[in-house]
């Protein structure tokens, strides 16, 4: 019985370290995706952060933006929030990040060298997506997961954007 318990615990620990996507808790931080088919990539040295109080049912956010800013409006960012995080799993992104209480939402945008937003796109209505939190290691401050979403323009020129093949490993 004790051997069975040890195997079960080892299996759970192993599941938290990696999954079929190949993402693991080990390695340098990054955020990658395809934006309308074009590569988007942030890595160690860029602004990659996530936040969660550690309480199940509390708000969780993941975001990334470049550390070095271009003077024009080509600086891209991705922001994703889960209104009530209850552990690893898949969460539908279908709301706006500008509501209270917080709901599951995603935002993609562009800003200029003065960090002024010039374009913003959000989930909501027919524009939805998902984030899959694969693992959270509060000891190392690391979170890994995948995401994809479509979003409509909420600021700047009209339009929509499609974010696919998103993945991240972020440390506090």
C-alpha positions, 0 to 999 in steps of 0.5 A: 500500500505504501509503495502504491502511495509513493508511485501515485505521488511521484506520478502527480509530481511528474505531471506537474513538470511536463506535459505532451506540449513539451513545456516544462517548469525548467528553462528560461522564461518566454512567451511565444505566439502567432499573431495573424500568422506572424511570429511574436516572441518575448524572452528573458530580459523582456517584461514577462510577469504573472500574478496570483494570490495563491488562493484558489478562486482568486484572480490570476494574470499573465502578460508580456511586453518588450523591455526595449521599446521602439519609438513607433507604434510597433511595441506589442503586448499580450495580457490574459486574466483568469477571474477565478483560478482554481488550479491547472486546467483550461479556462475559456477567455470570453470577457472584457478585462475592464469589468468588475468582478474580474472575468476570464479575458485576453487583450492584445495591443500595440503601444508607442515609445512613450508607452501610450496604447495605440491599438487594443483588441479584447475578447468578448462576444463572438471573440473568444479563446482559451488559456491552459495552465499546465503547472504552477510552481509557487516555490520557484515562482514559475507558471507554464501554459498555452493560449489562443484567442481572437479579439476585436478592436476596442481602441484604434483602427477597427478590425480583429486579431487572431492569436494562435500557438501561444505558449509561455514559461514565466517566473516572478 
